[in-house]
Amino acid sequence: MKVFINGCFHKIAYLLIQKLVDQDFEVYGYDDVEDEEKMDRYAMIGRHASFHLKEKEKQYDFNNIYDFTTENELCTYQENSIQTKIYLDQREDLLPEEVADWLASLQHFSTLPKAIYINGEEDESIHFIKKNVNF
């Protein structure tokens, strides 16, 4: 399956790319590589055969799109023509890897609400439960 990620060198987007290519997705991304941190991320993932950096000006036809360039939310996820806005409540310390794991699973859901609030108090909220590794 092909996935497009706009803002692909955002910290969580970069981790999402790693998760998706590990699951054998073809990942196409766009981002301005204007700072050293983004350049380092591009250097790390750009070598992977399943990742392709694209040009912003061109229109691409993808069934699954993540957009990390939106304001006021973590990202938007679009499958076919249905869009879900994803918000991240910063009250809890979440590992970016946990959020990326969850975002990578969105293709497995048959329907999604118009908005999802990670650790929020809204009706459409989901909550990450931290595992206690100390026995």
N, C-alpha and C positions, 0 to 999 in steps of 0.2 A: 504494500500500500504506500502511496505517496502522501507526504505531509508537507505543508508550507508553514514556516515560522517567520513572522515579521518581528524585527527586533531580536534576532536570534542570538546575539551575544550579551543579552541581559543575563544576570547571574542564574536565575531559575530557568530561563529559556535554554541556556547553554547546557545545564544539567538535563533538561528535557531532551535535547538532541541526543545526548549520550544514551539515555534510557531507550529512546526510539530506535536508534541504529543498532543497539544491542538486541532489540526485538525484531530485527530485519526489516525495518521501515526504510524507504528511500526518503531522506529529509532534504528539503530545499529551504534555504533561508535567505533573508536579506537583513542587513544592518549596515550602518555607517561605521566603519572601523576607524574611528577618529582618535581613540586614546589607547594607551599602552595596555590597559587591562583587556579591552576588546581584542586588540591585536594578539595578545597572548592566548586568549580563548580560540581565536581563529586559527592560530598556529597549531593548537592542540587537536582541534576537531577537523580542520581543513584537510588533513591527510587521509581521513577516513573515506573509503570509496563510496559509502552510502550517503555522504553529505555533499551538497552542491550549493555554493553561494551564487545567488542570482542578482540580477539588476532590478532596481526599484521601478524603473520606467516601463518595463514590459508587464503586460497582463498575463497571468498564469491561471490555469484552470486546475484547481485542486479541490477534492471533496472535503479535506480536513485542513483547517487553517487555525493557527494560534497567532494572536496579535498582541505582542508585549509593548506596543507603542501607544496604547490607549491611556488616557488620563483618568485618574480617580479609581482605577481598578488594576488588579494584577495583570489580567489579560482578558481577551475575548477568545472564545473557542467557537469555530463555525464548522458544522458538518452539513454538507450540501448547502442548503439555504437557511438552515436554522442556526441562530446565533445565541450563545450563552455568555453572559458577562460573569467573570469570576473575580470576586473581591477577597482580599486577605486581611483579616483583622489582626492587627499587630499586638494585641494584648498578651498573647502567648508567644513564647519563644519556640518557633517551629524551625526545624532544620530545612534548609532549601531542598535537600535531597528528598525529604518526605513529600514536599509539595510537588516536586518534579515527578516522583513515582506516581502520585495520584493523577496528575495531569496526563501522564502517559497512558493511563487506563481509560480515558474518556471515550476512546473509540469503541470500547466494549459495551457501552450503554446504548440501549435502543432509543431512549428519549431523555432529554435533559430539560430542566426548567430554564426560564429566560435569564435567571441570575442565580448564582451560587455564592454563598458567603462562607468562607473557610473560617471556622471558629467564631462565627458571628452569632447574633441573637435573633436574626430574622427567621421567618418560616422556612426559607430555602437554605438554611445553614447546614453544613456538615462539620463534624468535629473530629480532629485527629486525636487518637488516644495514644499517649506515650507508653511504650513498653518499659516495664521496670526490669532491667537486666541484672539487678542485684538480688540474689536469692538468699 
